[in-house]
Amino acid sequence: MLVALVTAGCGSSSSNPQTVPDAGGDAGITDAGDAGGPGACVWCAAGPARPDRISVSSIWGTSPTDIWLSGRPTPFERTDAVNMFHWDGAGYHEYRVDNLSAQRVFGLDASHVWGVGGGAIAAWVPAESRFKQLSSSTQTTPGLSGDYVDLWGTGPDNLWAVGDNGLSTARLIHWDGGAWGASDAPELNTSVALHAIWGSSADDIWAVGDGVFHKGATATWTKVDVGAPANQILEGVCGTSSDDVWVVGDRSTVRHKQGSTWSAVDIAAPALTQLHSCRADGAEVWIVGDLVGGAEGGGAAVFHWNGARWAKEQTFRLDGTRFDNFPVATAGRVGAELWVTDQHGVLYKSR
């Protein structure tokens, strides 16, 4: 199925984001402001029309004409529902990853794309125009079965997936090109779930959730103390190298690794803000999440470090949105650019 392209301008409307100033503000942290004048946006709605059949949870692509969106189908009860959309510059194509929910889409290039969600981890097969499950062993083998929510790797023979087994035990598994295997991480026995994974190389990989776990050049994973509060849920990890790693989570938690030192970072978000994901590129960092508390009363926001200071660049909010209806935002790379999508599949690109 194809969906016609809709490109929204930067003018003010109920579907376009508007800059919302901070209620307070700390030294070194500013609002990006409405630099384009009245009605202008910092992040403008861009690209294809929103999918109306999934609740979007991730975005990835190689260019504005090669964008993947994954998510949970609506209504959730459908067993044949689409959970992956691909935009090719002319329209949307619909796909499934053999499960009700496709929590994450991850890719290396246009030919190497994977979707993960629930018990299914599937690879895009260009010649067949479909996603094909890598192995059913994740659903049938003790130690491998579980709900997987994120995936990262360096190639088709080196992929890592994280999640939980649905019984309060984290999952961390590895694909070697032929089979899945459980990872050597004994300390995971104390972790309820893992929510995200990222690496700067095959010898520097980070997994976060109920704790932070690191794999260096050896085959062993170790737990790392980043100074986060006890029982803190961490939802995102990103970086540029082994000496520059960011971890984000709920209650406005941000931790940054410089060299061998971890430090807390204040991005001036309301204290209960749920930070979902981050992206780092050179000296710049973007963090997105749901505002909880503060004068703005909900919505999703993008926080940006430009190399010198933090700014809350944009607040995304649906008409009437309050605490009970967040347009959850997720950041993702589309080629060399950073794009953001809200839960309803509206794409935003910084101007």
WONOR-V489863 format. One record per backbone hydrogen bond with DSSP energy under -0.5 kcal/mol. NH is the residue of the N-H (numbers start at 0). CO is the residue of the C=O. E is the energy in kcal/mol with one decimal. If there is no record, write none. Layout:
NH	CO	E
NH	CO	E
//
This chain:
7	5	-0.6
17	314	-0.8
28	25	-2.0
29	309	-2.5
31	311	-1.0
34	32	-1.1
36	33	-2.3
39	36	-2.2
43	41	-0.5
43	348	-2.1
45	346	-2.6
48	3	-0.7
54	71	-3.0
55	53	-0.8
55	342	-2.2
56	69	-2.9
57	69	-1.2
59	67	-1.9
60	332	-1.8
61	65	-1.6
62	65	-1.0
65	62	-2.3
66	86	-2.0
67	59	-3.6
68	84	-2.6
69	57	-1.7
70	82	-1.7
71	54	-1.8
72	99	-1.4
73	52	-2.4
77	74	-1.5
82	94	-1.8
83	94	-1.7
84	68	-2.9
85	92	-2.5
86	66	-3.1
87	85	-0.5
87	90	-1.9
92	85	-2.3
94	83	-2.8
101	70	-2.5
102	100	-0.7
102	115	-0.8
103	115	-2.0
105	113	-2.6
107	108	-0.5
107	111	-2.6
108	111	-1.0
111	108	-0.8
112	110	-0.6
113	105	-3.4
114	121	-2.5
115	103	-2.2
116	119	-2.2
117	147	-0.6
119	116	-1.9
121	114	-2.7
122	131	-2.8
123	112	-3.3
124	129	-2.9
125	123	-0.7
127	124	-1.3
128	124	-1.2
129	124	-1.1
130	95	-0.5
131	122	-3.0
133	120	-2.8
137	134	-0.7
138	135	-1.6
139	135	-0.8
140	136	-2.5
141	139	-0.5
143	140	-2.3
144	140	-1.7
146	163	-3.3
147	117	-3.4
147	145	-0.7
148	161	-2.6
149	161	-1.3
151	159	-2.3
153	157	-1.8
154	157	-1.0
157	154	-2.1
158	174	-1.8
159	151	-3.3
160	172	-2.2
161	149	-2.0
162	170	-1.8
163	146	-2.0
164	168	-2.3
169	187	-0.7
169	190	-2.0
170	162	-2.3
172	160	-2.3
173	180	-2.8
174	158	-2.9
175	173	-0.5
175	178	-1.8
180	173	-2.2
182	171	-2.3
184	182	-1.4
187	184	-2.2
188	185	-1.8
189	186	-1.6
190	187	-2.0
193	162	-1.3
194	207	-3.0
195	207	-1.7
197	205	-2.5
199	203	-1.9
200	203	-1.1
203	200	-1.6
204	214	-2.2
205	197	-3.7
206	212	-2.5
207	195	-2.4
208	210	-1.9
209	192	-2.2
210	208	-1.4
211	223	-0.6
212	206	-3.0
213	221	-2.8
214	204	-2.5
215	219	-0.6
220	183	-2.0
221	213	-2.4
223	211	-3.1
225	223	-0.8
231	228	-1.5
233	208	-2.3
233	231	-0.6
234	247	-1.9
235	247	-2.1
237	245	-2.1
239	243	-2.0
240	243	-1.2
243	240	-1.4
244	256	-1.4
245	237	-3.4
246	254	-2.6
247	235	-2.4
248	252	-2.0
249	232	-2.1
251	272	-3.1
252	249	-1.1
254	246	-2.7
255	262	-2.6
256	244	-3.4
257	255	-0.6
257	260	-2.7
258	242	-1.9
259	257	-0.5
260	257	-1.9
262	255	-2.0
264	253	-2.0
266	264	-0.7
271	291	-0.9
272	269	-2.2
273	289	-2.2
274	248	-1.6
274	272	-0.8
275	273	-0.6
275	287	-2.1
276	287	-1.5
278	285	-2.4
280	283	-2.8
283	280	-2.1
284	304	-1.8
285	278	-2.9
286	302	-2.6
287	276	-2.3
288	300	-1.6
289	273	-2.6
290	288	-0.5
290	298	-3.3
296	293	-0.7
299	315	-2.4
300	288	-2.6
301	313	-2.1
302	286	-3.2
303	310	-3.1
304	284	-3.1
305	303	-0.6
305	308	-1.8
309	27	-1.2
310	303	-2.0
311	29	-1.0
312	301	-1.6
312	310	-1.1
313	301	-1.1
314	17	-0.7
315	299	-3.8
316	314	-0.5
320	317	-2.4
324	321	-1.6
327	325	-1.6
329	340	-2.2
331	338	-2.5
333	336	-2.8
334	60	-2.6
336	333	-1.8
338	331	-2.8
338	336	-0.5
339	347	-2.5
340	329	-2.2
341	345	-1.7
344	341	-2.2
347	339	-3.1
348	43	-2.2
349	337	-0.7
350	41	-1.6
//
